[in-house]
Amino acid sequence: MLDSSQPYSNNRSDNTVAQSTPGNMPDARTDMVIDFIAGSLGAATSVYVGQPLDTLKVKMQTFPQLYPNLKVCFTRTLENEGIVRGFYAGTVPSLAANIAENSILFAAYGACQKLIAKSMGIPRVEDLSVTANGMSGFLAAFWSSLALCPTELVKCRLQAMRESSTSQGKEPLKIGPYQLTRDILRTDGVPGLFRGLTATFTREMPGYFFFFFAYELMRDLLRAPGQTKDEIGALKTVVAGGTAGVTLWTIIFPADVVKSRLQVSGGKTPMLKLMSQIYRTEGLMALYSGLGPSLIRTFPATGALFLAYETSKKAMTSYVS
């Protein structure tokens, strides 16, 4: 970006979906690399903004009987574990998970936009409807889920390690992400790292349809007459990104609860069966346990993600052009 007041989007003139010629290929590859790097930078920014509330969300999802609300979870975590260990547990795998997910997500999103535009006979990506952008996000999320599942599994287990050990009458383990990953591979093999993959697909793919749908819709609604979506400014970009994040988590939260429980416990219960069990034994609200901190976290975190993404993307595009 040339300046942070005018964030950049995928909608560049070089995104024109013209005839496929060898000369167009370097531009497409450059676009994908820029999306990949910008997604990584956006992801890192969002983690540091939202990690404390993400930790509280995981604790409330997996141990709702211990943490019935956000205030109790915050107070007990602070008293028992302190600020760094309590609120930033799992930061390294969280960074790995978010960077892996968002770098692939945004790179795949740009590629899927071009694919959908070409299949629909639309000459430019910027002319795609918000629904078509949402479908691009749906397809992109398949690929990002494959990278996200193993890293998020490690993150969730680290975040809920004290509660998991205590519930089994054991002393809390004090190990890091590397040792935990080795333990999982030793006991369960590679499939152990993909526990909850079906739940991840179920969460991510429809979730990212609405995520990108909401983002593009809000950018369109927030622009002034005669203004393009690229010109809405930094604050409105944060608002559009935050709205997209809130939309995503409100829709996918029950699937996220099931995913967190499967990953923390290492269980092999099918996703829909576990969701049904939770509903029957704990009630509907158990499927929304931890939604409060998620929504509080996701607005600034996702707003920061999109601002960093758009800013770094425009800066890199300006540099290579």
Secondary structure, DSSP 8 states (H G I E B T S, - for coil): ---TTS---S--GGG------GGGHHHHHHHHHHHHHHHHHHHHHHHHHHHHHHHHHHHHHH-TTT-SSHHHHHHHHHHHH-HHHHHSTTHHHHHHHHHHHHHHHHHHHHHHHHHHHHHTT-S-GGG--HHHHHHHHHHHHHHHHHHHHHHHHHHHHHHTHHHHHHHTT-------HHHHHHHHHHHH-HHHHTTTHHHHHHHHHHHHHHHHHHHHHHHHHHS-TT--GGGS-HHHHHHHHHHHHHHHHHHHHHHHHHHHHHHHH-----HHHHHHHHHHHH-GGGGGTTHHHHHHHHHHHHHHHHHHHHHHHHHHHHHH-
